[in-house]
Amino acid sequence: MPTEEKAIEVEVVEVDGVAVPAQEPAPERETRGGRDWGDWRQWQGRVRRLDSRWWPLWVLLGVVLVFLLLTLGLVLGAVMLVVRLVRGIFRGLAGLFR
């Protein structure tokens, strides 16, 4: 049977009779809002560039946008056609009664 080495985790309290000073956690920087917004500063360059991993999402959103624009154009074209037809019918009826 292979023997397994056991790892023991220890905390150093004293080295050569001298106590090791405890490390205090670094104080958090606070701004007026109470939160550190420094992490958002690194996004400045990333916002201007599109990440290549997201191209399937952008393609899908582009296709949806094209279909929405085509649908809107088709609806507006149909409304304009109906308005012209109704206006032509009213002009024709108005010409009959003169």
C-alpha positions as CSV (number, residue, x, y, z in Angstrom):
1,M,0.0,0.0,0.0
2,P,1.4,3.4,-0.9
3,T,1.8,5.8,2.0
4,E,0.2,9.2,1.9
5,E,2.0,12.2,3.2
6,K,0.0,14.2,5.7
7,A,0.1,18.0,5.5
8,I,-0.3,20.0,8.6
9,E,-1.3,23.6,8.5
10,V,0.2,25.7,11.3
11,E,0.3,29.4,12.2
12,V,3.7,30.8,13.3
13,V,3.3,32.4,16.7
14,E,6.9,32.7,17.7
15,V,10.2,32.5,16.0
16,D,13.4,32.2,18.1
17,G,11.6,33.5,21.1
18,V,10.3,36.7,19.4
19,A,6.6,37.0,18.7
20,V,5.6,37.6,15.1
21,P,3.5,40.8,14.7
22,A,0.0,40.1,13.6
23,Q,-0.9,41.4,10.1
24,E,-3.8,43.8,10.2
25,P,-6.1,43.8,7.1
26,A,-5.6,46.7,4.8
27,P,-8.2,49.5,5.4
28,E,-10.8,49.8,2.7
29,R,-10.8,53.0,0.7
30,E,-14.1,54.8,0.7
31,T,-15.5,57.5,-1.5
32,R,-18.4,59.8,-1.0
33,G,-20.8,57.0,-2.0
34,G,-19.4,54.7,0.6
35,R,-18.1,52.2,-1.9
36,D,-14.9,51.9,-3.8
37,W,-15.6,52.6,-7.5
38,G,-11.9,52.2,-8.4
39,D,-12.6,48.8,-9.9
40,W,-14.8,50.4,-12.6
41,R,-11.9,52.6,-13.8
42,Q,-10.3,49.6,-15.5
43,W,-13.4,49.1,-17.6
44,Q,-12.8,52.3,-19.5
45,G,-10.9,50.6,-22.4
46,R,-13.1,47.4,-22.3
47,V,-16.3,49.3,-22.9
48,R,-15.1,50.7,-26.2
49,R,-14.1,47.2,-27.5
50,L,-16.4,44.3,-28.1
51,D,-15.2,41.0,-26.7
52,S,-14.9,38.4,-29.3
53,R,-16.4,35.7,-27.1
54,W,-19.8,37.4,-27.3
55,W,-20.1,37.4,-31.1
56,P,-23.0,34.9,-31.1
57,L,-25.0,37.2,-28.9
58,W,-24.3,40.2,-31.1
59,V,-25.2,38.2,-34.2
60,L,-28.5,37.1,-32.6
61,L,-29.3,40.6,-31.4
62,G,-28.5,42.0,-34.9
63,V,-30.8,39.5,-36.6
64,V,-33.6,40.4,-34.1
65,L,-33.0,44.1,-34.8
66,V,-33.1,43.6,-38.6
67,F,-36.4,41.7,-38.3
68,L,-37.9,44.4,-36.0
69,L,-36.9,47.1,-38.5
70,L,-38.3,45.2,-41.4
71,T,-41.5,44.5,-39.6
72,L,-41.8,48.2,-38.6
73,G,-41.2,49.2,-42.2
74,L,-43.7,46.8,-43.5
75,V,-46.4,48.0,-41.0
76,L,-45.7,51.6,-41.9
77,G,-45.9,50.8,-45.6
78,A,-49.2,49.0,-45.1
79,V,-50.6,52.0,-43.2
80,M,-49.5,54.4,-45.9
81,L,-51.1,52.2,-48.5
82,V,-54.4,52.1,-46.6
83,V,-54.4,55.9,-46.1
84,R,-53.8,56.5,-49.8
85,L,-56.6,54.1,-50.7
86,V,-59.1,55.7,-48.3
87,R,-58.1,59.2,-49.4
88,G,-58.6,58.1,-53.1
89,I,-62.0,56.7,-52.3
90,F,-63.1,59.9,-50.5
91,R,-61.8,62.0,-53.4
92,G,-63.7,59.9,-55.9
93,L,-66.9,60.1,-53.8
94,A,-66.4,63.9,-53.4
95,G,-66.0,64.2,-57.2
96,L,-69.3,62.4,-57.8
97,F,-71.3,64.9,-55.7
98,R,-70.0,68.1,-57.3
